């Protein structure tokens, strides 16, 4: 454990949220495309980087929030444990219904977190757990 009396140089950027990028691993890039595009009503953009096939989420440069992609490659291993990513949505109910219709599962139903809004957790067809969040 670090000594609290020693002031370390701040390594996270200031003036922004700490997350800068995310990747959601997949074994089947086209199945993942169908699930995420239909569940969230978005269009993903294809990109290849070496051995990795990626589908980029819509990204508005200069706006708050992190960009990210679906990723298929040698180290892309879907998992339902570990870090949990939350996507901001306009309707949790609609997202959960679409997720189930497109091969996903509801892990935790819509839950109130008071003044911080609502969240739910779903599972994509690869078995990744993904949170969704909305404000009232």
N, C-alpha and C positions, 0 to 999 in steps of 0.2 A: 504494500500500500504506500502511496506517495506521501511524503511529509507535507501536511497541510500548511506549514509555515514557509515552505519554499514556493515562490511564485514562478510557475511555469509559463512559457510563452504560449498564448492562445493559438491553437492550431486550426480551429474551425473559423471560417470566414464570419465576419460580423455584417450586419445589415441584411441578412438573408437567413432562411431556415437552413438547418444543417444538411438535409438530404439534397444531393445534387443529381443523382441518376439511380435508376432501378432496372433490374433485369428479372423477368419471370421465366424460369426455365421450362422447356417443353421437349417432349420426345417426338411429337407430331406437329410440325409447324402449321400445316394447313387446317388440322382439326382445331388447333389453338386459335388460328385466325378467325375461323367461323364462330367459335365460342365467344371470343372477346368482341368482335365486330357486332355480332347479333345481341349480345348481352348488354353492351354499353352504347350501342348505336353510333359507333365511330368507324373510321376507315384507317386501317394500319398501312404503313408504307414499307415495302420490302427493301432490305439492305443486306449486303454480304460483306463480312469482314474476316478474311482468311477462311478458317474452317467453320465459321459461325454464320448461320442464317438468322437474320433478325427481322422482326416486324416492329417498326417504330410507332409508338403512340403519338397522337397529334401533339405538337409542341408549339407553344407560342413564345418565341424568344423574347426575353426581357420581362416576361410576366412571372409572378411568384409561383413557386412549386417546382418540382423536379420532373425532368423528362425521363423516358424509359422505353423499354421494348420487351417483346417476347424473344427468347433466345434459344436456338437449338445448336448445340456444338458439343465438343468432347467433355467439357466440364459443366454442361447444363443438366443438372440433375433435379427433377421435380421433388418436392418434399412438403410434408404437412407440419413440419416442426421448425423451430428457429424463428428468424426474423419475420414479422408480419407487416406487410404493406397495406396501407389503407388508401383507397381511391375516393375522392370527393364526388358525390353523385347528387342528382336532383330529386330522386325518388328511390328509397331503399326497397319499397314494396315491388316496384316495377323491375328493378335490377334482379331481385331474388327470383321473381317469377320467370324472367327471361333466362336467368342462369339455369334454373331447373328444366326449362323447355329446351335448352341447348346442351344438355348433358352434364350440368353441374349439380351440386348438392348444397343445401343450406346446412351449415354447421352450427350457427347461432342465429336465431331469429332477431329481428329488429329490437334493439334494446335502448332505452333512454339512458343518457348520461347527463341528465339535468340540463343546466345552462349550456353545456357543450354539445348538445344535439342528440343524435342517435347513431348507432352503429349496428352492423351485422357482419357475420363472417360466412363466406361461401367457399366451396371447394370446386376448382376447375376440373375438366376431364383428365388432366394429368395428375391430379391429387394435390396440387398446390392450394394452400389456404390463403385467402385474400380478404381483407377487410374492406367494407364500404362505410362511408361516413356522410352524414348530412346534418346541416343546421336546420332548426325548425323554421 
